[in-house]
Amino acid sequence: MDSRKKLFKKVFDGDSCRRRREEQQVQIRKQKREDSLSQRRRMDNDSQSTVPAATNYPAAGSFGTSVGLAAGGANLGGPQVEDLPRFALDMRSGDVAREVEATRGVRKLLSVERKPPVEEVLAQNILPLLVGLLDRDGAPTQLQFEAAWALTNIASTSFTRALVVHGAIPPLTRLLLSPSADVREQCAWALGNVSGDCPELRDMVLQHGALRPLLQNVLAPASESMLRNCIWSLSNLCRGKPQPHVDLLRPALPVLAQVLASSSDPECLQDTAWALSYISDGDGARIQAVLDADVASDLVKHLTHPLPNVVTPVVRALGNLVSGDDEHTQAVIDAGALTCMPSLLRNCKKNIRKETCWLLSNIAAGNRQQVHALATTQGLVKAVLTQMSQAEWEVRKEAAWVVSNVATGGSGQHVHMLVELGVLKPLSDLLDAADVKVIEVALDALEAILKVWKTGVPLAHGECDYMVLLQEADLHERLEKLQEHASEKIYRRAVDIIENYLGVEEEEELGDKLQNEFGQGMYGFQSAAQVGASNKGFDFSSFGH
């Protein structure tokens, strides 16, 4: 966002404070996690073969058991790598029984847990044979199934593009409508692996028309495993950047909405939420398309799911929705999202708390009524301040954005609430950070707070002596240190804040006030420790929205 590149934020508005996800800053799906979820292999014990063995291949010699198979703890006594030339011959034989058995042998070799011999299979030119058997008119169901399974496991490796080169996408797409449920499911799995490889291959799968037959299988799955695999494959068609155009994915939205509303299966919910998060990640048209599918309430419902694997993509999807305009944000607020936020900020998973703070920072970047809705949600601001002061650094940074947006976009009473809840000390602590952007965010919040203090906005409840709290937070000392900061922007901001709000006149006023109050043995304020220990809620009854 251009506003985040500016030196000063003299005027704060919702669009300038609302943030899109920055790929280098906030990533839940780290690359290893991405790889493990975007492409999956099917192990040999996942299915029962239904065609009896027609050929008994001889046992392998000592050389065969050393080519990455015995090391993987699989296939001893079964097909071996040196059987591949024989398999290739039988796959060309025209004898259906021999073709099925040979294809099954290749599939079993590719289904070992570790180091499947993909290169050896490719060296025997078996890949085009697998595609040809899959695409042959009148091919037996079991032959198609074994060929699709073998292709699935090749597609789960670094050789995915070889499937595309040999023309596997069209027959895999066509067989999504096979009379055999097993074949349909296996082809969906294979296409999911192709789509998960890279955006280029994902787009090729979409261009070949795989989306609509995949959606048909989601709407009328033959089994729970088929539903899981089809939704997972669907999520891979939605993920990756550059993104598919939203119009290409629009037919998937009502189907995803139906799964979200009706399914109780954690895997289905997880992949459905990821798909919605991918589609909604972007401009207002993408966000509106997702909201038009009427998913906001069901997403909010799943914020309380007991499994983090479900909650994580749900928070991400909702976070994307509130990164749009005020109307988009209001739809999420109206769905009841804010009431779930305090419990999410107590979640043991760091990434859930981080994503929740990011979501809240964008709500806080909305209009005054939306800031007020956040501020008046019981226990929410206090939970954010706890994260800003006590959580892991990645979470603290996101919580700082929430506070800064409330301070700069809220009313004077919202600022007083922050101060009464003890915001000054953790904000001041952030000024020692190594991250320049975090310091800027903290300075934005502090300047907004000092401006309220300077203009004398009356308190709606209680008493709060800003000058004493500022002193307890060591703010002046930290601002003076920032005058030696390597960043010219930070140095200039620190100087301006000291001159405008904490100059000599203010220091003398503070000294006189402290001398009078200590001399009289009485206080007209609460200390930071007293504020933090107070259990009394902030009264917003007199707030102007």
Secondary structure as GFF3:
##gff-version 3
##sequence-region A 1 545
A	DSSP	three_ten_helix	2	5	.	.	.	ID=ss1
A	DSSP	alpha_helix	14	17	.	.	.	ID=ss2
A	DSSP	alpha_helix	31	38	.	.	.	ID=ss3
A	DSSP	three_ten_helix	44	46	.	.	.	ID=ss4
A	DSSP	three_ten_helix	64	66	.	.	.	ID=ss5
A	DSSP	three_ten_helix	70	72	.	.	.	ID=ss6
A	DSSP	three_ten_helix	81	83	.	.	.	ID=ss7
A	DSSP	alpha_helix	84	91	.	.	.	ID=ss8
A	DSSP	alpha_helix	96	110	.	.	.	ID=ss9
A	DSSP	alpha_helix	118	123	.	.	.	ID=ss10
A	DSSP	alpha_helix	127	135	.	.	.	ID=ss11
A	DSSP	alpha_helix	141	155	.	.	.	ID=ss12
A	DSSP	alpha_helix	160	165	.	.	.	ID=ss13
A	DSSP	alpha_helix	169	174	.	.	.	ID=ss14
A	DSSP	three_ten_helix	175	177	.	.	.	ID=ss15
A	DSSP	alpha_helix	181	195	.	.	.	ID=ss16
A	DSSP	alpha_helix	199	207	.	.	.	ID=ss17
A	DSSP	alpha_helix	211	219	.	.	.	ID=ss18
A	DSSP	alpha_helix	224	238	.	.	.	ID=ss19
A	DSSP	alpha_helix	246	249	.	.	.	ID=ss20
A	DSSP	alpha_helix	252	262	.	.	.	ID=ss21
A	DSSP	alpha_helix	266	280	.	.	.	ID=ss22
A	DSSP	alpha_helix	284	292	.	.	.	ID=ss23
A	DSSP	alpha_helix	296	301	.	.	.	ID=ss24
A	DSSP	three_ten_helix	302	304	.	.	.	ID=ss25
A	DSSP	alpha_helix	308	321	.	.	.	ID=ss26
A	DSSP	alpha_helix	326	334	.	.	.	ID=ss27
A	DSSP	three_ten_helix	337	340	.	.	.	ID=ss28
A	DSSP	alpha_helix	341	344	.	.	.	ID=ss29
A	DSSP	alpha_helix	350	363	.	.	.	ID=ss30
A	DSSP	alpha_helix	368	375	.	.	.	ID=ss31
A	DSSP	alpha_helix	380	390	.	.	.	ID=ss32
A	DSSP	alpha_helix	393	409	.	.	.	ID=ss33
A	DSSP	alpha_helix	412	420	.	.	.	ID=ss34
A	DSSP	alpha_helix	424	430	.	.	.	ID=ss35
A	DSSP	alpha_helix	436	455	.	.	.	ID=ss36
A	DSSP	alpha_helix	466	472	.	.	.	ID=ss37
A	DSSP	alpha_helix	475	482	.	.	.	ID=ss38
A	DSSP	alpha_helix	488	501	.	.	.	ID=ss39
A	DSSP	alpha_helix	504	520	.	.	.	ID=ss40
A	DSSP	alpha_helix	528	533	.	.	.	ID=ss41
###
